[in-house]
Amino acid sequence: MRLVKIVIIVAVVLAVLYFVFAARPPPQKGVVISAVYNVSDGRLYIASNTPVFVNGANATRHVLPAGNSTHVSMRVAGREVRVKVEYVVVYTQYTPQSAQGYLQNTGDVPIRASLGGKTVLIPPGGSARFTSPEPWMPPPRFSAEASVKAVECAGDKCTARAELYVSGPSGSVYAYVSGTRLLVSTNAPFVYTFSADYGSKITVSAAGSTWIFEIKPRIEVSIANASISCSGDSCSYRAVVRVWSEVDLETDVGGRRVFTPANTSLLATAQLDPLGCVYVPPVGQVCNAKYALKPPSAEVVAVRWLFSERPVAIITLRNPGHYTYAAPAVCIDCTRPPASLPVDVPVNPREVRIPPLSSATYAFYAATAVVIGNKTIALTPPPPPKISASVASYTDSARRGEVYVGQTKIAGVLIERTYTLAMNATAAVDYQNYCRASGYGVSQFRCSGSTCTVTAYYALIADDANAAKAAAGAGLKVVNKTVYFPLEVCGVKISP
């Protein structure tokens, strides 16, 4: 019973639908035509749902070459339809290297365009902006060109003499330099001569487009080489400066007035500042770091030792800087040196002073360390030197009295002899203060450099066997009635 009801309902629905469609048959399809102009390849693409007659061909698809301001006629169902392809490129900013503006569709069909790598579809009456020119874009309706003839600097201010050339259809042309209007002209082309600050920008506007030029001709400045000279407490570099300009240039190089013809190199001399720089307008500071002046400092070049009563450290310091180095010197454990210390440099100074790019030597007596500025130099003397001596010559002088061996008087006479000794050592020695002389009747021990003199006694004894026996018994050397007493200098036995 339930199945019967379902069948009856379906039958009723079908009957209703039949009568509805029989009374209102479906409408005929309309003609639909779409057209898109691809500005990148210059073709008009037409598609329709029914054949369209275009340029002698009847089809539903057409691809036609078309340029700007092109009219296309289409015939369909006995009717003619005309469409226009038209667009305008408006430059809002233009330079020889870049462009900005917008593409405006003034035709009847949409325009497909690739702008900056992005594809856009512009409906009739619409527009799209661009920030870089495309190959298919026409140039501006007018052209402008600015050329700089010369640059002249007075102090830090540099002025360029330039010419502006504009060509194109007649109309208003506005030129601005750094925001200031220069001219208004209604008769292009024309040439206008003007002056502007170096580095400023000139803006030229006409026919809805804008050209921008920077008044900045190429100028190159470099430091070719330099030489150092020092006077007093400081040094300075005097450099050879190379200046090149693509236009005539009159400027100052380190305060010296120079003129460089266009596309010519000029070499000028100038003193560099402490950072190794020279100021050349309009480029500004031009520097070479290797010519920057170095601060003063003290470097230990060598430490030599002199053996006197106490070891003497002789330190040579070098200042690699370009200014005089001055710093306090503190000597650790130093004592007062002997007056006859044979050094020709300051001893135990309280301050060291080293001219730029120079060396200085100082002596420190009995020091265990020296503090110079913020640098501590530890001082450890080497082992004592080995010394030798030889008799270079001798002279005898006055007789000096009787001869005694111990408490025994023997027959003979004392004679004073002065020896000249040649000293030698494995290190530098102040022999006068380092050495001592010992012997019978030693006196007048003096040294100058490595030559020392000392006076001592020897004895001539009588032809007496008892005298010779007494001398030999005391350990004295007896040669041909001559008795030689022991003599030592610096611990070295001196043989007559």
C-alpha positions in Angstrom: 0.0 0.0 0.0 2.8 2.4 0.9 4.6 1.7 -2.4 1.5 2.5 -4.3 1.3 5.9 -2.7 5.0 6.7 -3.7 4.3 5.8 -7.3 1.2 8.1 -7.4 3.2 11.1 -6.0 6.0 10.7 -8.5 3.5 10.5 -11.4 1.8 13.7 -10.2 5.2 15.6 -10.0 6.1 14.5 -13.6 2.8 15.6 -14.9 3.2 19.0 -13.4 6.7 19.5 -14.8 5.5 18.5 -18.3 2.7 21.0 -18.3 5.1 23.8 -17.0 7.8 23.2 -19.7 5.2 22.7 -22.4 3.7 26.1 -21.5 7.2 28.0 -21.2 9.8 26.5 -23.5 13.6 27.4 -22.6 14.8 30.7 -24.1 17.4 30.9 -27.0 21.0 31.3 -26.0 22.5 34.9 -26.4 25.7 35.9 -28.2 28.7 36.3 -25.8 31.9 37.9 -27.0 35.0 38.4 -24.9 38.1 40.4 -26.0 41.4 41.0 -24.1 44.3 43.0 -25.4 47.8 41.7 -24.3 49.9 44.9 -24.4 53.1 42.8 -23.9 52.9 41.0 -27.2 50.6 43.5 -29.1 47.8 41.1 -29.8 44.0 41.2 -29.4 42.5 37.9 -28.3 38.7 37.4 -29.2 36.5 34.5 -28.0 32.8 34.0 -28.5 30.1 31.4 -28.0 29.1 31.7 -31.7 31.1 32.3 -34.8 32.2 35.9 -35.3 33.3 37.3 -38.7 36.5 39.3 -38.3 38.9 40.3 -41.1 37.4 37.8 -43.5 37.4 34.9 -41.1 34.4 33.4 -39.4 35.3 31.6 -36.2 34.8 31.5 -32.4 38.5 32.3 -31.7 40.5 35.1 -33.2 44.0 36.4 -32.5 44.7 39.7 -34.2 47.8 42.0 -34.2 46.9 45.3 -32.8 48.7 48.4 -31.7 47.8 51.4 -29.6 44.7 53.3 -31.0 43.6 50.4 -33.1 39.9 49.9 -34.1 38.6 46.3 -34.8 35.3 45.5 -36.5 33.3 42.3 -35.8 30.2 41.1 -37.5 27.8 38.7 -35.8 24.2 37.8 -36.5 24.0 40.5 -39.1 25.2 43.2 -36.8 28.5 45.1 -36.8 30.4 45.7 -33.5 33.4 48.1 -33.3 35.9 48.1 -30.4 38.9 50.3 -29.8 42.3 49.3 -28.3 43.9 52.4 -26.7 46.1 53.1 -23.7 48.2 55.9 -22.3 51.6 55.6 -20.5 51.9 58.5 -18.1 55.4 59.0 -16.5 55.3 60.6 -13.1 59.0 60.3 -12.7 61.7 59.7 -15.4 65.4 59.5 -15.4 67.8 57.9 -18.0 68.1 54.9 -15.6 64.6 54.4 -14.2 61.0 55.4 -14.6 57.8 55.5 -12.6 54.2 56.2 -13.6 50.9 54.4 -14.5 49.3 52.7 -17.4 45.8 54.0 -18.2 43.3 52.0 -20.3 41.4 54.5 -22.5 40.0 51.9 -24.9 37.0 49.5 -25.0 38.6 46.2 -24.1 40.5 45.0 -21.0 44.3 45.2 -21.1 46.5 42.5 -19.8 50.0 43.8 -18.9 53.1 42.5 -17.1 54.3 45.3 -14.8 57.4 44.6 -12.7 57.1 40.9 -13.2 53.4 40.8 -12.1 50.5 40.3 -14.6 47.6 42.7 -14.1 44.2 43.0 -15.9 43.1 46.6 -16.4 39.5 47.2 -17.3 38.4 50.0 -19.6 38.8 53.3 -17.8 41.1 51.7 -15.2 44.8 52.1 -14.6 47.8 50.4 -12.9 51.0 51.8 -11.5 54.5 50.7 -12.5 57.9 51.4 -10.9 60.1 50.3 -13.7 59.7 50.7 -17.5 58.7 47.8 -19.8 60.2 47.2 -23.2 56.9 47.9 -25.0 56.3 51.3 -23.3 56.8 54.3 -25.5 59.2 57.0 -24.4 57.9 60.2 -22.9 56.3 62.7 -25.2 59.2 65.0 -24.6 62.9 64.4 -23.7 65.1 66.3 -21.3 68.9 66.2 -20.8 71.1 68.0 -18.2 74.8 68.3 -18.7 77.3 69.7 -16.2 80.0 71.9 -17.7 82.1 72.8 -14.7 82.3 72.7 -10.9 83.8 75.4 -8.7 84.2 75.1 -5.0 84.7 78.0 -2.5 85.3 76.5 0.9 82.8 73.7 1.5 80.3 75.1 -1.0 80.6 73.8 -4.6 78.5 75.2 -7.5 78.0 73.5 -10.8 77.5 75.3 -14.1 75.1 73.2 -16.2 72.8 73.3 -19.3 69.3 71.8 -19.6 68.1 70.7 -23.0 64.4 69.9 -23.5 62.7 68.9 -26.7 59.2 67.8 -27.6 55.8 69.3 -28.3 55.0 72.8 -27.2 53.6 73.2 -23.8 54.4 74.3 -20.3 57.7 73.0 -19.0 58.7 73.4 -15.3 62.2 73.0 -14.0 63.0 72.9 -10.3 66.4 72.7 -8.6 66.2 71.6 -5.0 62.5 72.7 -4.9 63.1 76.1 -6.5 61.4 76.8 -9.8 63.9 77.7 -12.5 61.8 78.4 -15.6 58.5 78.1 -17.3 58.5 77.7 -21.1 55.8 77.1 -23.7 58.1 76.7 -26.7 60.1 73.6 -26.5 62.8 72.7 -27.6 65.0 75.0 -25.7 68.4 75.2 -23.9 68.7 76.7 -20.5 71.9 77.5 -18.7 71.8 77.5 -14.9 73.9 77.1 -11.7 73.1 74.7 -8.9 74.7 73.2 -5.8 76.8 70.1 -6.4 74.7 67.1 -5.5 71.4 68.9 -5.9 68.6 67.5 -8.1 66.8 69.2 -11.0 63.3 68.2 -11.8 61.7 68.9 -15.2 57.9 68.4 -15.7 55.9 68.5 -18.9 53.1 66.6 -20.6 52.3 64.8 -17.4 55.8 63.3 -17.1 58.7 64.2 -14.9 62.4 63.9 -15.5 64.9 64.0 -12.6 68.6 64.7 -12.9 71.3 64.7 -10.1 73.9 67.4 -10.6 76.7 65.3 -9.5 79.5 64.7 -12.1 82.0 62.0 -11.3 85.0 63.2 -9.3 87.7 60.9 -8.0 90.3 61.7 -5.3 92.9 59.3 -4.0 96.2 59.5 -2.1 99.0 58.3 -4.4 101.8 58.2 -1.9 103.2 60.1 1.1 106.4 60.8 2.9 106.9 61.3 6.6 108.9 64.2 8.3 109.3 64.9 12.0 110.0 68.1 13.8 110.0 68.7 17.5 107.6 66.4 19.3 105.5 65.3 16.3 105.5 64.1 12.7 103.3 64.6 9.6 102.8 63.0 6.3 103.0 65.1 3.1 101.1 63.3 0.4 100.7 63.4 -3.4 97.0 63.6 -4.1 95.5 62.5 -7.4 92.4 64.4 -8.5 90.3 63.4 -11.6 87.0 64.9 -12.8 84.8 64.3 -15.8 84.2 68.1 -15.9 86.3 71.1 -15.3 86.9 71.3 -11.6 88.3 74.1 -9.4 88.7 73.2 -5.8 91.0 73.1 -2.8 93.3 70.2 -2.0 94.3 70.4 1.6 93.8 74.2 1.4 95.7 74.6 -1.8 93.8 76.0 -4.9 94.0 73.7 -7.9 92.3 73.4 -11.3 91.6 70.1 -13.1 90.5 70.1 -16.7 87.8 67.7 -17.7 88.8 64.1 -17.9 92.3 64.9 -16.7 94.3 63.8 -13.7 96.0 66.3 -11.5 98.7 65.6 -8.9 98.9 68.0 -6.0 100.8 67.9 -2.7 99.1 68.3 0.6 99.7 67.7 4.3 97.6 64.9 5.7 95.8 65.2 9.0 96.6 62.8 11.9 94.1 60.2 10.5 95.8 60.1 7.1 93.1 62.2 5.5 92.9 65.2 3.2 89.9 67.3 2.6 88.9 67.9 -1.0 85.5 69.5 -1.8 83.0 68.3 -3.0 84.2 64.7 -2.3 85.0 65.5 1.3 87.5 63.6 3.5 89.7 61.2 1.5 91.8 58.9 3.7 94.5 56.2 3.5 94.7 54.3 6.8 98.4 53.4 6.3 99.3 57.1 6.6 97.5 57.6 9.9 99.8 58.9 12.7 100.5 56.3 15.3 100.3 57.1 19.1 103.6 57.1 21.0 104.8 54.0 22.9 108.0 52.5 24.3 109.4 49.2 23.0 112.4 47.5 24.5 115.0 47.1 21.8 117.9 45.7 23.8 119.1 45.3 27.4 122.9 45.3 27.9 124.8 44.8 31.1 127.8 46.6 32.5 129.5 45.1 35.5 130.5 47.8 38.0 130.4 47.7 41.8 126.8 46.6 41.2 125.4 45.4 37.8 124.2 48.2 35.6 121.3 47.5 33.1 121.5 49.6 30.0 118.2 49.6 28.2 117.5 50.9 24.7 113.9 51.9 24.0 112.3 52.7 20.7 109.3 54.8 20.0 107.5 53.6 16.8 104.9 56.4 17.2 104.7 59.7 15.5 104.6 61.8 18.7 107.2 62.1 21.5 106.8 59.5 24.2 107.2 60.8 27.7 106.5 58.7 30.8 107.7 58.4 34.5 110.4 55.8 35.2 110.5 54.0 38.6 113.6 52.1 39.4 113.2 49.2 41.8 116.1 48.6 44.3 118.3 51.1 42.5 121.2 52.7 44.5 123.4 55.7 43.9 126.0 54.9 41.2 129.7 55.8 41.6 130.7 59.1 40.1 133.1 57.5 37.7 130.6 55.2 36.1 131.7 55.0 32.4 128.3 55.5 30.7 127.3 58.4 28.5 123.5 58.0 29.0 121.2 59.1 31.9 121.5 56.9 34.9 118.5 56.1 37.1 116.2 58.7 35.4 112.9 59.7 36.8 111.4 60.1 33.4 112.1 58.7 29.9 111.5 60.8 26.8 111.8 59.4 23.3 111.3 61.5 20.2 109.0 60.2 17.5 110.4 57.3 15.3 113.6 57.4 17.4 115.4 55.5 20.2 116.8 56.5 23.6 119.1 54.6 26.0 119.0 54.8 29.8 121.1 53.1 32.5 119.7 51.7 35.8 122.2 51.0 38.6 121.6 47.9 40.7 118.0 47.7 39.5 115.9 44.5 39.8 113.1 45.9 37.7 112.1 49.2 36.0 108.6 50.5 35.6 108.2 52.8 32.6 104.7 54.2 32.1 102.5 51.1 32.6 105.2 48.6 31.5 107.4 46.7 33.9 110.7 45.4 32.8 112.2 42.7 35.0 116.0 42.8 35.2 118.2 39.8 36.0 121.9 40.2 35.4 123.9 37.5 33.7 126.7 35.5 35.5 129.9 37.5 36.4 132.3 37.7 33.5 135.6 35.9 33.2 138.5 38.4 33.2 142.1 38.1 32.0 145.0 40.5 32.1 148.4 40.8 30.5 151.3 43.2 31.1 151.5 45.6 28.1 154.5 47.6 29.6 156.0 48.8 32.8 158.3 51.6 34.1 160.5 51.7 37.2 160.8 54.8 39.3 162.3 55.9 42.7 163.9 53.6 45.2 161.6 53.3 48.2 163.7 52.0 51.1 164.7 48.8 52.8 163.6 45.3 52.1 161.8 43.2 54.7 160.6 39.6 54.4 158.1 39.3 57.2 159.9 40.8 60.2 163.4 40.0 58.8 165.4 42.7 57.2 167.5 41.6 54.3 170.1 43.4 52.4 168.6 45.2 49.4 166.4 48.0 48.2 162.7 48.4 47.2 161.9 49.8 43.7 158.5 51.2 42.6 157.3 49.8 39.3 154.2 50.9 37.4 152.5 48.3 35.2 150.2 49.0 32.2 147.7 46.2 31.9 145.6 45.1 28.9 142.3 43.8 30.4 139.9 41.5 28.7 136.5 40.1 29.8 133.6 38.0 28.5 131.2 41.0 29.2 131.3 44.7 29.5 133.2 45.7 32.7 133.7 49.0 34.5 137.3 47.9 35.5 137.8 51.0 37.7 134.9 50.2 40.0 134.6 46.4 39.5 138.2 45.4 40.0 140.6 45.6 43.0 144.4 45.4 43.0 146.4 43.7 45.9 150.1 43.3 46.4 153.1 44.7 48.2 153.2 48.4 48.0 150.2 48.6 45.6 149.0 52.1 44.9 147.5 54.3 42.1 145.2 51.7 40.6 143.4 53.4 37.7 141.5 52.2 34.6 140.4 53.8 31.4 138.3 51.6 29.2 140.1 48.2 29.0 143.5 49.6 30.0 144.5 49.7 33.7 147.7 50.9 35.5 148.9 49.8 38.9 152.0 50.6 40.9 153.7 48.0 43.1 157.1 47.2 44.6 159.8 44.7 43.7 163.2 44.4 45.4 166.8 44.2 44.4 168.8 42.2 47.0 172.5 42.2 47.6 174.8 39.4 46.5 174.1 37.6 49.7 173.2 34.0 50.0 171.3 34.6 53.3 169.1 37.3 51.6 168.2 35.1 48.7 167.5 32.2 51.0 165.3 34.3 53.2 163.3 35.5 50.2 162.9 32.1 48.7 161.9 30.8 52.1 159.1 33.3 52.2 157.7 32.0 48.9 158.9 34.9 46.9 160.1 34.7 43.4 163.8 35.5 43.1 165.3 36.0 39.6 168.9 37.3 39.2 169.0 39.0 42.6 165.4 40.4 42.0 162.6 39.6 44.3 159.0 39.9 42.9 156.2 40.2 45.3 152.7 38.7 44.5 150.4 41.1 42.5 146.7 40.5 41.7 144.3 42.6 39.7 140.6 41.5 39.4 141.7 38.2 40.9 144.2 37.7 38.1 147.8 37.1 39.1 150.1 39.5 37.2 153.5 38.1 36.1 156.2 40.7 35.8 
